[in-house]
Amino acid sequence: MRRKFHQLEFEFRQHGGKRKGAGRKPKNDEPGMPHRQRAKKKRNEPLHVTVRLGDGLPSLRRGGALNLVLAAIGASSNRHGMRIVQYSIQKDHLHLLVEADDRECVARAMNALLSPLARALNKLWGRCGKVFPERYHDEVISTPTQARNALRYVLQNGKKHGVVAPSSIDLCSSAPVFDGWKEQPSIASPTTAPAVATVAPASTWLLTTGWRRQGLLDFHELPKPHKHAGRPRANLAESRSRAASH
């Protein structure tokens, strides 16, 4: 029998509109995420979006920070032409599976998600400064196999980082309300589990029908390495050191 989960719903104040001079300014010659040209995206192609937290900040999976992230995702699940279909909240990064007509919609929606969230987190942590210093990374999903791999990677990401038991699912993700499991996994009591952020229903063929042709997900499956998730921070430091020596 499936358990019912409370959908987190409360107002998360948003400030829309593009401001003159807004956006991250380059401080030096050592950027975080390289500014490569983004791959072209068709209207019916979802995106796997990764957002990284700044170094040394508290975990996003705990207490007030988790509640703020869940509220932000719920408030932005269908805004500015972008729909958040699945999500995963990890200690120092977020994974989102989104649908949108074009990249302009994604850019507006991600700004509407991350800007107020950063202010709220800074207030919670009693600090100022950048919370998400690197621009978000995205990968275009264009095939059923790629869509299934992306779903597995996002929903099972906690197991990749060793914070979720192999026989369970990540309660800091949309996994509890995902309807594509082969069998219903065991879930902690709803009285002890965090609320689940409201997500938008998928509408693209790849995330509704296409991926299922490759087989439903088994919650024992582990995500495969994601070569497009951005270079590890250690590798970035090594490359910067090499660049400085030349």
C-alpha positions as a LaTeX table, in Angstrom:
\begin{tabular}{lrrr}
\hline
Residue & $x$ (\AA) & $y$ (\AA) & $z$ (\AA) \\
\hline
Met1 & 0.00 & 0.00 & 0.00 \\
Arg2 & 1.42 & 3.38 & $-0.96$ \\
Arg3 & 1.93 & 5.97 & 1.71 \\
Lys4 & 0.65 & 9.50 & 1.20 \\
Phe5 & 3.13 & 12.32 & 1.59 \\
His6 & 2.36 & 15.86 & 2.55 \\
Gln7 & 3.28 & 18.30 & $-0.20$ \\
Leu8 & 5.14 & 21.30 & 1.18 \\
Glu9 & 3.16 & 24.41 & 0.32 \\
Phe10 & 3.84 & 27.85 & 1.67 \\
Glu11 & 4.66 & 31.18 & 0.13 \\
Phe12 & 8.28 & 31.75 & $-0.85$ \\
Arg13 & 8.70 & 35.40 & $-1.69$ \\
Gln14 & 10.01 & 36.00 & $-5.19$ \\
His15 & 11.49 & 39.10 & $-6.79$ \\
Gly16 & 11.16 & 38.96 & $-10.56$ \\
Gly17 & 12.46 & 41.06 & $-13.35$ \\
Lys18 & 15.89 & 41.67 & $-14.79$ \\
Arg19 & 17.86 & 44.46 & $-13.14$ \\
Lys20 & 20.54 & 46.56 & $-14.77$ \\
Gly21 & 23.97 & 45.31 & $-13.77$ \\
Ala22 & 22.60 & 42.12 & $-12.22$ \\
Gly23 & 24.44 & 38.83 & $-12.45$ \\
Arg24 & 27.75 & 37.40 & $-11.33$ \\
Lys25 & 30.78 & 39.56 & $-12.04$ \\
Pro26 & 34.17 & 37.97 & $-12.83$ \\
Lys27 & 36.58 & 38.66 & $-9.98$ \\
Asn28 & 39.73 & 37.12 & $-11.39$ \\
Asp29 & 41.07 & 34.65 & $-13.93$ \\
Glu30 & 40.00 & 31.62 & $-11.88$ \\
Pro31 & 36.33 & 30.99 & $-12.61$ \\
Gly32 & 34.47 & 28.07 & $-11.08$ \\
Met33 & 32.30 & 26.52 & $-13.78$ \\
Pro34 & 33.87 & 27.23 & $-17.21$ \\
His35 & 31.71 & 29.47 & $-19.40$ \\
Arg36 & 31.41 & 27.09 & $-22.30$ \\
Gln37 & 28.68 & 27.70 & $-24.83$ \\
Arg38 & 25.60 & 25.74 & $-23.80$ \\
Ala39 & 24.43 & 22.97 & $-26.12$ \\
Lys40 & 21.41 & 23.68 & $-28.28$ \\
Lys41 & 18.08 & 22.59 & $-26.82$ \\
Lys42 & 14.85 & 21.65 & $-28.57$ \\
Arg43 & 11.45 & 22.42 & $-27.07$ \\
Asn44 & 10.70 & 18.78 & $-26.27$ \\
Glu45 & 14.08 & 18.07 & $-24.65$ \\
Pro46 & 14.31 & 18.18 & $-20.85$ \\
Leu47 & 17.39 & 19.41 & $-18.99$ \\
His48 & 19.38 & 17.96 & $-16.11$ \\
Val49 & 20.43 & 21.01 & $-14.07$ \\
Thr50 & 23.14 & 20.95 & $-11.38$ \\
Val51 & 23.64 & 23.82 & $-8.90$ \\
Arg52 & 26.61 & 23.84 & $-6.51$ \\
Leu53 & 26.83 & 25.46 & $-3.09$ \\
Gly54 & 29.82 & 27.61 & $-2.14$ \\
Asp55 & 32.72 & 26.03 & $-0.25$ \\
Gly56 & 32.50 & 25.80 & 3.53 \\
Leu57 & 28.77 & 26.43 & 3.88 \\
Pro58 & 26.43 & 24.30 & 6.04 \\
Ser59 & 24.63 & 21.30 & 4.59 \\
Leu60 & 21.47 & 21.85 & 2.56 \\
Arg61 & 20.06 & 18.54 & 3.88 \\
Arg62 & 19.59 & 19.67 & 7.46 \\
Gly63 & 16.93 & 21.53 & 9.44 \\
Gly64 & 16.05 & 25.03 & 8.36 \\
Ala65 & 18.19 & 24.93 & 5.23 \\
Leu66 & 16.37 & 21.84 & 3.94 \\
Asn67 & 12.99 & 23.46 & 4.59 \\
Leu68 & 14.03 & 26.60 & 2.73 \\
Val69 & 15.24 & 24.63 & $-0.29$ \\
Leu70 & 12.05 & 22.54 & $-0.36$ \\
Ala71 & 9.93 & 25.69 & $-0.16$ \\
Ala72 & 11.92 & 27.35 & $-2.96$ \\
Ile73 & 11.60 & 24.32 & $-5.24$ \\
Gly74 & 7.86 & 24.10 & $-4.56$ \\
Ala75 & 7.36 & 27.81 & $-5.24$ \\
Ser76 & 9.35 & 27.61 & $-8.49$ \\
Ser77 & 8.10 & 24.24 & $-9.75$ \\
Asn78 & 6.13 & 25.90 & $-12.56$ \\
Arg79 & 7.23 & 29.48 & $-13.15$ \\
His80 & 8.57 & 31.56 & $-16.04$ \\
Gly81 & 7.94 & 28.73 & $-18.50$ \\
Met82 & 10.07 & 26.16 & $-16.67$ \\
Arg83 & 8.74 & 23.08 & $-14.81$ \\
Ile84 & 10.73 & 21.27 & $-12.13$ \\
Val85 & 9.79 & 17.61 & $-12.62$ \\
Gln86 & 12.23 & 15.87 & $-10.23$ \\
Tyr87 & 14.81 & 17.07 & $-7.73$ \\
Ser88 & 17.50 & 15.89 & $-5.33$ \\
Ile89 & 18.98 & 17.95 & $-2.48$ \\
Gln90 & 22.50 & 16.97 & $-1.47$ \\
Lys91 & 24.86 & 18.45 & 1.11 \\
Asp92 & 26.52 & 20.94 & $-1.22$ \\
His93 & 24.57 & 20.78 & $-4.49$ \\
Leu94 & 21.15 & 20.40 & $-6.09$ \\
His95 & 20.02 & 18.27 & $-9.02$ \\
Leu96 & 16.92 & 19.24 & $-10.98$ \\
Leu97 & 15.18 & 17.65 & $-13.96$ \\
Val98 & 13.33 & 20.44 & $-15.74$ \\
Glu99 & 11.24 & 21.03 & $-18.85$ \\
Ala100 & 11.09 & 24.35 & $-20.67$ \\
Asp101 & 10.41 & 25.71 & $-24.14$ \\
Asp102 & 13.81 & 27.40 & $-24.42$ \\
Arg103 & 16.88 & 28.46 & $-22.50$ \\
Glu104 & 15.55 & 31.96 & $-21.87$ \\
Cys105 & 12.77 & 30.43 & $-19.79$ \\
Val106 & 15.31 & 28.34 & $-17.89$ \\
Ala107 & 17.54 & 31.35 & $-17.19$ \\
Arg108 & 14.63 & 33.42 & $-15.83$ \\
Ala109 & 13.25 & 30.57 & $-13.76$ \\
Met110 & 16.62 & 29.60 & $-12.29$ \\
Asn111 & 17.25 & 33.21 & $-11.28$ \\
Ala112 & 13.80 & 33.35 & $-9.67$ \\
Leu113 & 14.64 & 30.14 & $-7.79$ \\
Leu114 & 18.22 & 30.79 & $-6.69$ \\
Ser115 & 18.26 & 34.52 & $-5.89$ \\
Pro116 & 15.60 & 34.50 & $-3.13$ \\
Leu117 & 16.85 & 31.13 & $-1.90$ \\
Ala118 & 20.38 & 32.53 & $-1.48$ \\
Arg119 & 19.05 & 35.50 & 0.50 \\
Ala120 & 16.97 & 33.22 & 2.71 \\
Leu121 & 19.90 & 30.88 & 3.37 \\
Asn122 & 22.22 & 33.77 & 4.21 \\
Lys123 & 19.65 & 35.09 & 6.68 \\
Leu124 & 19.32 & 31.64 & 8.25 \\
Trp125 & 23.09 & 31.22 & 8.54 \\
Gly126 & 23.71 & 34.81 & 9.71 \\
Arg127 & 26.13 & 35.61 & 6.93 \\
Cys128 & 26.50 & 37.59 & 3.73 \\
Gly129 & 28.19 & 36.72 & 0.48 \\
Lys130 & 27.63 & 34.36 & $-2.39$ \\
Val131 & 25.76 & 31.11 & $-1.74$ \\
Phe132 & 25.85 & 29.73 & $-5.29$ \\
Pro133 & 29.06 & 31.23 & $-6.69$ \\
Glu134 & 29.16 & 29.18 & $-9.89$ \\
Arg135 & 26.62 & 29.38 & $-12.67$ \\
Tyr136 & 24.37 & 26.34 & $-12.92$ \\
His137 & 25.35 & 23.52 & $-15.26$ \\
Asp138 & 22.84 & 21.81 & $-17.53$ \\
Glu139 & 22.77 & 18.80 & $-19.80$ \\
Val140 & 20.27 & 18.36 & $-22.63$ \\
Ile141 & 18.36 & 15.06 & $-22.51$ \\
Ser142 & 17.57 & 13.85 & $-26.01$ \\
Thr143 & 17.10 & 10.04 & $-25.88$ \\
Pro144 & 15.01 & 7.58 & $-23.80$ \\
Thr145 & 18.17 & 5.94 & $-22.42$ \\
Gln146 & 19.59 & 9.29 & $-21.43$ \\
Ala147 & 16.28 & 10.22 & $-19.78$ \\
Arg148 & 16.23 & 7.02 & $-17.72$ \\
Asn149 & 19.86 & 7.50 & $-16.70$ \\
Ala150 & 19.11 & 11.07 & $-15.64$ \\
Leu151 & 16.12 & 9.98 & $-13.54$ \\
Arg152 & 18.22 & 7.31 & $-11.85$ \\
Tyr153 & 21.10 & 9.72 & $-11.28$ \\
Val154 & 18.91 & 12.41 & $-9.70$ \\
Leu155 & 16.64 & 10.20 & $-7.59$ \\
Gln156 & 19.45 & 7.88 & $-6.44$ \\
Asn157 & 22.08 & 10.58 & $-5.97$ \\
Gly158 & 22.06 & 10.20 & $-2.19$ \\
Lys159 & 23.34 & 6.64 & $-2.58$ \\
Lys160 & 26.16 & 7.88 & $-4.80$ \\
His161 & 27.30 & 10.10 & $-1.93$ \\
Gly162 & 26.76 & 7.45 & 0.75 \\
Val163 & 24.08 & 9.31 & 2.70 \\
Val164 & 21.21 & 6.95 & 1.81 \\
Ala165 & 21.07 & 3.22 & 2.57 \\
Pro166 & 21.06 & 0.93 & $-0.49$ \\
Ser167 & 17.68 & $-0.54$ & 0.51 \\
Ser168 & 15.96 & 2.82 & 0.96 \\
Ile169 & 15.29 & 5.98 & $-1.07$ \\
Asp170 & 16.38 & 9.57 & $-0.56$ \\
Leu171 & 13.81 & 11.51 & 1.44 \\
Cys172 & 15.54 & 14.77 & 0.48 \\
Ser173 & 14.40 & 14.24 & $-3.09$ \\
Ser174 & 11.23 & 13.68 & $-5.08$ \\
Ala175 & 11.83 & 9.90 & $-4.94$ \\
Pro176 & 8.97 & 9.31 & $-2.41$ \\
Val177 & 6.38 & 10.59 & $-4.93$ \\
Phe178 & 8.03 & 9.17 & $-8.06$ \\
Asp179 & 5.67 & 6.74 & $-9.83$ \\
Gly180 & 8.23 & 4.88 & $-11.92$ \\
Trp181 & 9.64 & 2.39 & $-9.40$ \\
Lys182 & 9.41 & $-1.32$ & $-10.23$ \\
Glu183 & 8.18 & $-1.92$ & $-6.70$ \\
Gln184 & 7.29 & 0.43 & $-3.89$ \\
Pro185 & 10.38 & 0.91 & $-1.70$ \\
Ser186 & 10.22 & 0.99 & 2.10 \\
Ile187 & 9.93 & 4.54 & 3.41 \\
Ala188 & 10.38 & 5.99 & 6.88 \\
Ser189 & 7.31 & 7.03 & 8.81 \\
Pro190 & 5.80 & 10.24 & 7.39 \\
Thr191 & 5.95 & 11.70 & 10.91 \\
Thr192 & 9.76 & 11.58 & 10.82 \\
Ala193 & 10.32 & 12.17 & 7.11 \\
Pro194 & 10.70 & 15.72 & 5.71 \\
Ala195 & 7.89 & 17.17 & 3.65 \\
Val196 & 8.11 & 16.65 & $-0.12$ \\
Ala197 & 8.30 & 19.72 & $-2.31$ \\
Thr198 & 5.57 & 20.08 & $-4.92$ \\
Val199 & 6.86 & 19.20 & $-8.38$ \\
Ala200 & 5.23 & 19.72 & $-11.77$ \\
Pro201 & 3.98 & 16.73 & $-13.76$ \\
Ala202 & 6.19 & 15.81 & $-16.69$ \\
Ser203 & 4.84 & 16.72 & $-20.11$ \\
Thr204 & 7.62 & 15.78 & $-22.55$ \\
Trp205 & 7.52 & 12.38 & $-24.22$ \\
Leu206 & 10.99 & 11.54 & $-22.90$ \\
Leu207 & 10.01 & 11.96 & $-19.24$ \\
Thr208 & 6.51 & 10.49 & $-19.50$ \\
Thr209 & 6.70 & 7.55 & $-21.92$ \\
Gly210 & 10.09 & 7.36 & $-23.61$ \\
Trp211 & 12.24 & 6.48 & $-20.61$ \\
Arg212 & 9.83 & 3.72 & $-19.51$ \\
Arg213 & 10.64 & 1.77 & $-22.69$ \\
Gln214 & 14.03 & 1.11 & $-21.09$ \\
Gly215 & 12.42 & $-0.43$ & $-18.01$ \\
Leu216 & 11.11 & 0.99 & $-14.72$ \\
Leu217 & 13.63 & 1.99 & $-12.07$ \\
Asp218 & 14.71 & $-0.43$ & $-9.37$ \\
Phe219 & 15.49 & 1.43 & $-6.16$ \\
His220 & 18.52 & $-0.85$ & $-5.71$ \\
Glu221 & 20.08 & 0.54 & $-8.90$ \\
Leu222 & 23.04 & 2.83 & $-8.35$ \\
Pro223 & 23.60 & 5.89 & $-10.54$ \\
Lys224 & 26.35 & 5.66 & $-13.10$ \\
Pro225 & 29.13 & 8.28 & $-13.11$ \\
His226 & 27.90 & 11.49 & $-14.68$ \\
Lys227 & 30.61 & 12.80 & $-16.97$ \\
His228 & 28.78 & 16.08 & $-17.62$ \\
Ala229 & 28.23 & 17.07 & $-13.99$ \\
Gly230 & 31.27 & 19.36 & $-14.00$ \\
Arg231 & 34.82 & 18.76 & $-12.88$ \\
Pro232 & 35.40 & 17.87 & $-9.22$ \\
Arg233 & 36.64 & 20.76 & $-7.08$ \\
Ala234 & 39.99 & 18.99 & $-6.58$ \\
Asn235 & 40.51 & 18.84 & $-10.34$ \\
Leu236 & 39.61 & 22.51 & $-10.64$ \\
Ala237 & 42.24 & 23.37 & $-8.02$ \\
Glu238 & 44.85 & 21.27 & $-9.84$ \\
Ser239 & 44.10 & 22.91 & $-13.18$ \\
Arg240 & 44.31 & 26.38 & $-11.60$ \\
Ser241 & 47.66 & 25.49 & $-10.01$ \\
Arg242 & 49.00 & 24.30 & $-13.35$ \\
Ala243 & 47.76 & 27.45 & $-15.07$ \\
Ala244 & 49.47 & 29.65 & $-12.46$ \\
Ser245 & 52.79 & 27.85 & $-12.95$ \\
His246 & 52.88 & 28.59 & $-16.69$ \\
\hline
\end{tabular}
